[in-house]
């Protein structure tokens, strides 16, 4: 897995995930300061949180198409430069409207990340390693979320919230320079041949013939659409945690900014462990139940863990103690992230390599409409009800429905489907 330059690919993609969530989580940590400085309501803050996903969701799909057409290396290089610049540009915001514009543009820059990671993993790794590698590389995202709390919280208290966004932007630009200099689009020699043989096996599996399928064929398949629905539920919980959990700890639990900054690390650390392990667990079951087919192992992990995440996040909204709420949210994030690599693994398993970036981007686009709906809806619920309870319960109910849908509708794709 780590030989012939593959270890460097994993490292760079892992660090890209760290930077991605360090950037993305910074706003939720700094939200109490920004809300006060710009005199924003909870509903307005929710709209600002959601505005990120407007640009993000659209460029999930466009970034996937670009990675198929222009290569994952170039696409991710451009994406990192753009999102780093607009992360830093947040310091120029002077009010509600300017915050929305900058966050939309920032989201557009971050949009291609997951699809390009999936494409790069498809380029470099055989089928029986892809879920493990996707989980390992994407595990950088919760780690970025974990370190953002102490870093942004400390900088915001000591130097003002704007300084943290400038520092994070510089880190992203440095990563982009090294990525362009040292990373190749595809492996060479024997490693390249092994990947080609793995890709041929996958391409023959859905259709029973070596011919390439059209992108439009995949976009109509129930397997793609209901995997996207499950990913939507995943993202609904994730964005709820990512955007509103710090404010929940301050508003509903009465914690200080310093206490909140430390406590938010706990769920992120468990998420890091879950995401790093999830792909390995899925690939283990793939080998263990090889006679039941590839999708059985993927669905086993996805359904079980997404359902457990739903139960935990639902109970977190009704428990009366701060320690209990934090523990349940942390467990929810852990189970949630155990499924994080599976959505991408399913796409890699059922789609030919020429379409895997585009189809993955399409799935990610549909899934990330949750980031548009969820934060704004949560802000509205908080403003109208005065509590977070209904928001927690809604997130859990959605994930239960998604788990059941995966059992029923996610099936192997055949050309005659």
Phi, psi and omega in degrees: 000328185254004184272168172054042177084355182291328179298322179292323176299313179300316181297312181296317180292324176299313180294325176299320177295320177301311181295321181302311182276338170297315176297311188289322182284341185302322182294319181293325178290319181277355186306317179300323179289315182295318180301320180286316182297320185258005177056056183258147173275172178296321178296317178296321178294323177296321178295321177296316176303315182291329184300329175306316186285345175297307177290323184296311184297316180299317183276355165301311181287310181297325177293323176295318177298318179296323180292327175288323186273317186249353179102146181291327182298308181295318182299315182289327177299310180296318181299315181297318179297313183296311184289330177294317180297318182279341170295314177293329183292347180299336180291345180273353182295138181239357181184188185302310184294314181296326176298318180297313182300313182294320181291325176297314180294322176298316178297322177301320179293321182281342186309316185286352191304303188295320179293323179288326174298313179301317180295317180294320177295320177297324179291326193253341190231145178287167187303319186284000177243352192293316179298319179298314182291318178299317178297318181294314181292318181287346179293347174295335183293310177293332176295319175299319176296324181294316183279345181293326181301299179298319184292305182293319179300314180295313181296318181298320180288319186277320189234354184103148187294334184293327182297323182297323181289325177294316181298318180295322179298320179296319179301316180297319180294322177297317177302315183300321180297313180291322178302311182295326185282324192247349187257140175255153180295318182221157175288170180236165174069222185297324180297320179296320179296320180296321179292320180298319179293321178296318180296320180297321179296319180292319182294327179284333186295311184293322189256343184075014181208154186283354185289150180283141178266153181283153178301318182298331177300314183290324185291347179263353187283138179299325179300316178292314185293319181276338168294321176296322178296318176297321178293328175300313179296318175305310183290330178298313177295316182298314181290328174299313178293315186296321187264321191251344183300316177301318178293323176302316181295325181279312186284313187268333184250355173072024180278156175279168178299320179297315180295316179300317183300326179280316184296325180296344178293326188301306178298324181295321179296315177296324176297320177300314179296316181297315181291322178294325183275331189304315179295320178295320178298315180296316179293328176296313179293330176300317179285325183289322183244044184301330181287343179269354178099161184297313187294336180299314181293323179295313183292326180301313179289315185298308185295312182298312186283324177294322177295316178297321177298319180298315180298316182294315182291326177296312180291333178298334181280344183247347180290149190265344184258147178295317180298319179294319179296316180296318180297317181290320176297319179298317177295321178298316179295321178300308179295322179301311183288340172298335177269354191301326181274344191288322181301315180289324179296321178299314179298316178297328182284327190249357184242141178290155190296336180286343181243358190295324178292316182293314180293318177298319177295322178296314177302316182293324176300310179299318182296323186274003166296342174298327179288339175278315185283312191301303183299320178293316179298320178297315178301319179294317179299317180296317180295321185274326183261337182081001179223170179259357189302311182297326180294319176298313183295322178297317179299317180294317181298320180298318181291327175297314179300319180294321178300315179294323180294323178296317179302318187279320195248341182277111185224164173301148180262128176241151184299330181278359184295000000 
